[in-house]
């Protein structure tokens, strides 16, 4: 009876998983007349390579003074002079400028072997750090509210859960119109509430607001699912415990702290793990709303994996990103498991 499901899991999960590990150590391309070659850890080294470079101001050879630009600022050598065929810096060859900061008269530059991937990695981590506590917290709050035995509570449960059953593709397209910088619903509402004082923002076209906008959509769409999970956990807590707490004179906060939260521990572990995996798997929102822009402000690991593996036909690079993603999620899951373990 289990053989059809096992067959599908082997073909579509286990075999691709093993192939991704193998192809990540090769130069495999989707369509190429050249034979596949084993390149070892070159793909991983390029993705994860980070170096720092210190630049000193350009000095006028005649006067010995630093050369200033039109605005009176110090000028520095171009980074590519050190990262393009420079025999004095062979370890920097092919690297790209990621972040630069001025400290005193020196400029420190953080270089990366793949700037776009590093941006995707940082964006994914930031997204997960925000989504996991906020979405789980709001879901728990809604679950507590709709767990009340009052008339019409099922209506609110339905309202909160409706976004979950809507496809994320549809949600992404809908929120693109809401976030529109010209005639978007959000800008119109904020302008109405402030009597026209609010200046319209291109939420998805501004690098500083694009990722928070994606976070808002993700929380709105997924919080109802975790509300239902929290609600199921709440309904497994025996009512006699709350009756005993009332007899002891416990307040609302004491009952939540000493009765509700300990009873929700298994549910909390499940919610944290599922939200974390979903957060690290950020793709559909990016694909339908921003395509990784503007200026790579909304790149994600999974989006980069798909773009490189299929659009750029770099199967080896996409497979290497897959392996890194697997290790990242595994480490996070193990840390969560350790933190939420049973304590004597």
C-alpha positions in Angstrom: 0.0 0.0 0.0 2.9 2.4 0.7 4.8 1.5 -2.5 3.3 4.2 -4.8 4.1 6.9 -2.3 7.6 5.5 -1.7 8.2 5.4 -5.4 7.2 9.0 -5.9 9.3 10.1 -2.9 12.3 8.3 -4.3 11.9 9.6 -7.8 11.0 13.3 -7.0 12.8 13.8 -3.7 15.6 11.4 -2.8 17.1 11.0 -6.3 17.1 14.8 -7.0 18.5 15.4 -3.5 21.5 13.0 -4.2 22.0 14.4 -7.7 22.1 18.0 -6.3 25.0 17.0 -4.0 26.9 15.3 -6.9 26.3 18.1 -9.5 27.3 20.8 -7.0 30.9 19.5 -7.3 30.9 19.5 -11.2 30.7 22.1 -13.9 27.4 20.7 -15.3 25.3 23.0 -17.5 21.7 22.4 -18.6 22.6 22.3 -22.3 26.3 22.1 -23.2 28.3 20.1 -25.8 31.2 19.9 -23.3 31.5 16.8 -21.1 30.8 17.2 -17.4 34.0 17.6 -15.3 34.6 17.2 -11.6 35.7 20.6 -10.1 35.6 19.8 -6.4 34.6 22.6 -4.1 35.1 25.4 -6.7 31.5 26.2 -6.9 31.1 26.4 -3.1 34.3 28.4 -2.7 33.1 31.0 -5.3 29.7 31.4 -3.6 31.1 31.7 0.0 34.4 33.4 -0.6 34.8 36.7 1.3 37.9 38.9 1.6 38.6 42.4 2.9 40.7 45.0 1.1 42.1 48.2 2.6 42.6 51.2 0.2 44.7 54.2 0.9 44.0 57.6 -0.7 45.6 58.4 -4.0 48.6 60.7 -3.4 49.9 63.4 -5.7 53.5 62.4 -6.5 54.6 66.1 -6.9 53.1 67.6 -3.7 52.7 64.5 -1.6 49.2 65.5 -0.7 46.0 63.4 -1.2 44.1 64.1 -4.4 40.6 65.3 -3.7 37.5 65.1 -6.0 35.2 67.9 -7.1 33.4 67.7 -3.7 36.5 67.8 -1.7 36.6 64.1 -0.7 39.5 61.8 -0.8 39.9 59.7 -3.9 40.9 56.0 -3.8 42.1 53.4 -6.4 39.4 51.5 -8.2 38.7 48.1 -6.7 39.0 46.3 -10.0 42.7 47.3 -10.1 43.2 44.7 -7.4 40.6 42.1 -8.5 41.4 41.9 -12.2 44.6 40.1 -13.1 46.8 41.7 -10.4 49.8 39.4 -9.7 50.3 41.1 -6.3 46.7 40.0 -5.2 46.1 36.6 -6.8 43.7 35.7 -4.0 41.4 38.6 -5.0 41.2 37.7 -8.7 37.6 37.7 -9.9 36.0 39.0 -6.7 33.4 41.8 -6.6 32.9 44.7 -4.3 30.1 44.1 -1.8 30.3 46.7 0.9 32.7 49.6 1.5 33.1 51.9 4.5 35.5 54.8 5.2 37.5 54.7 8.5 39.7 57.7 8.9 41.7 58.2 5.8 41.4 54.5 4.8 38.6 52.8 2.9 37.8 49.2 3.8 36.1 47.1 1.1 34.4 43.8 1.7 34.8 41.6 -1.4 32.7 38.6 -2.3 33.2 35.9 -4.9 29.5 36.2 -5.7 27.8 39.4 -4.5 24.3 38.5 -5.7 24.4 35.2 -3.7 25.6 36.9 -0.6 22.8 39.5 -0.9 20.4 36.6 -1.3 21.8 34.9 1.8 21.6 38.0 3.9 18.1 38.8 2.7 16.9 35.3 3.5 18.3 35.4 7.0 16.8 38.8 7.7 13.4 37.6 6.3 13.5 34.5 8.5 14.6 36.5 11.6 11.5 38.8 11.2 8.9 36.3 9.9 9.5 33.5 12.4 8.8 35.5 15.7 6.2 37.9 14.1 4.1 35.4 12.3 4.1 32.9 15.1 3.3 35.6 17.7 0.4 37.0 15.7 -0.8 33.5 15.0 -0.8 32.7 18.7 -2.6 36.0 19.5 -5.3 35.3 16.9 -5.7 31.7 18.2 -6.2 32.9 21.8 -8.8 35.4 20.5 -10.8 33.0 18.4 -10.6 30.3 21.1 -13.2 32.2 23.1 -16.6 30.6 23.5 -18.6 33.5 22.1 -21.3 33.8 19.4 -20.0 34.3 15.9 -16.4 33.3 16.6 -16.4 30.9 13.6 -16.8 33.9 11.3 -13.6 35.4 12.5 -11.8 32.1 12.3 -12.9 31.9 8.6 -11.9 35.5 7.9 -8.4 35.0 9.3 -7.9 31.7 7.5 -9.2 32.8 4.0 -5.8 34.1 2.8 -4.2 30.7 3.4 -6.4 29.0 0.8 -5.5 31.7 -1.9 -2.6 30.8 -4.1 0.6 32.8 -3.3 0.8 33.6 -7.0 -2.6 35.3 -6.9 -1.7 37.0 -3.6 1.5 38.3 -5.1 -0.2 39.7 -8.1 -2.9 41.3 -6.0 -0.5 43.0 -3.6 1.5 44.3 -6.6 -1.5 46.5 -7.3 -1.9 47.4 -3.6 1.8 48.4 -3.4 1.8 50.3 -6.7 3.6 53.6 -6.3 1.2 55.6 -8.5 -2.3 54.5 -7.8 -1.8 51.7 -5.3 -4.5 51.1 -2.7 -2.0 51.4 0.2 -0.8 54.8 -0.8 -4.4 56.0 -1.4 -5.5 54.9 2.1 -2.4 56.5 3.8 -3.0 59.7 1.9 -6.7 59.7 2.9 -5.9 59.1 6.6 -3.3 61.9 6.6 -5.5 64.3 4.6 -3.0 64.3 1.7 0.1 64.9 3.7 1.5 61.4 3.0 3.8 61.3 0.0 3.3 58.2 -2.2 6.0 55.5 -2.0 6.9 53.0 -4.6 6.9 50.2 -2.1 8.3 47.5 -4.4 10.6 49.9 -6.4 12.5 51.3 -3.4 15.3 49.1 -2.1 14.6 50.2 1.5 10.9 49.2 1.4 10.8 46.3 -1.0 11.8 43.5 1.4 9.6 44.8 4.3 6.7 44.9 1.8 7.4 41.2 0.9 7.4 40.4 4.7 4.0 42.1 5.1 2.5 40.0 2.3 4.0 36.8 3.7 2.8 37.4 7.2 -0.7 38.3 6.0 -1.0 35.2 3.8 0.5 32.6 6.2 -0.6 33.7 9.7 -4.0 32.1 9.4 -2.5 28.6 8.9 -0.4 28.9 12.1 -3.4 30.3 13.9 -5.2 27.0 13.2 -2.2 25.0 14.5 -2.1 27.1 17.7 -5.8 26.8 18.1 -5.6 23.0 17.9 -2.9 23.1 20.6 -5.0 25.3 22.8 -8.0 23.0 22.6 -5.9 20.0 23.8 -5.2 21.7 27.1 -7.6 20.3 29.8 -10.1 22.8 31.0 -9.7 21.6 34.6 -6.2 23.3 34.7 -7.8 26.7 34.1 -10.5 25.9 36.7 -7.7 25.1 39.2 -5.9 28.3 38.3 -9.1 30.3 38.9 -9.5 28.6 42.3 -5.9 29.7 43.2 -6.7 33.2 42.2 -4.4 33.3 39.1 -4.8 36.3 36.7 -5.0 36.2 32.9 -1.2 36.5 32.5 -0.5 33.9 35.2 -2.8 31.4 33.5 -1.1 32.0 30.2 2.3 31.7 31.7 1.8 28.6 33.9 -1.0 26.8 32.1 -1.3 27.8 28.4 2.3 28.2 27.4 3.6 24.9 28.9 0.7 23.1 27.3 1.6 24.6 23.9 5.2 23.4 24.0 4.9 20.6 21.4 2.8 22.9 19.2 5.3 25.7 19.5 8.1 23.4 18.3 6.1 22.4 15.2 5.1 26.0 14.4 8.7 27.3 14.7 10.1 24.5 12.5 7.4 24.9 9.8 7.6 28.7 9.7 11.4 28.6 9.6 11.5 26.2 6.7 8.8 28.3 4.8 10.8 31.5 5.5 14.0 30.1 4.2 12.1 28.8 1.1 11.1 32.3 0.1 10.5 32.2 -3.7 7.0 32.7 -5.0 6.6 36.2 -3.6 9.9 37.3 -5.1 9.1 35.7 -8.4 5.7 37.3 -8.8 6.3 40.7 -7.2 9.9 41.9 -7.7 12.0 39.3 -9.5 14.8 40.0 -7.0 14.9 43.8 -7.5 15.3 46.6 -7.1 19.1 46.5 -7.0 19.0 42.9 -5.7 17.2 44.1 -2.5 14.8 41.1 -2.5 17.0 38.3 -3.8 16.6 35.0 -1.9 18.5 31.7 -1.9 15.8 29.7 -3.6 15.2 32.4 -6.2 18.9 32.4 -7.0 18.9 28.6 -7.2 16.1 28.6 -9.8 17.5 31.5 -11.8 20.9 30.0 -12.1 19.8 26.4 -12.6 17.3 27.1 -15.3 17.4 30.7 -16.7 21.2 30.8 -16.7 21.4 27.0 -17.3 24.1 26.7 -14.6 23.0 23.4 -13.1 26.2 23.1 -11.1 25.8 26.6 -9.5 22.2 26.0 -8.7 23.0 22.6 -7.2 25.7 24.1 -5.0 23.2 26.7 -3.8 20.8 23.8 -3.0 23.4 22.1 -0.9 24.2 25.3 1.0 20.5 25.8 1.6 20.1 22.3 2.9 23.0 22.7 5.4 21.7 26.1 6.5 18.2 24.8 7.2 19.6 21.7 8.9 21.7 23.8 11.2 18.9 26.1 12.1 16.5 23.2 12.7 19.1 21.5 15.0 19.6 24.8 17.0 15.8 25.2 17.3 15.6 21.6 18.5 18.3 22.1 21.1 16.8 25.4 22.4 13.3 23.9 22.7 14.4 20.5 24.1 12.9 19.0 27.2 14.6 20.2 30.4 14.5 18.4 33.7 
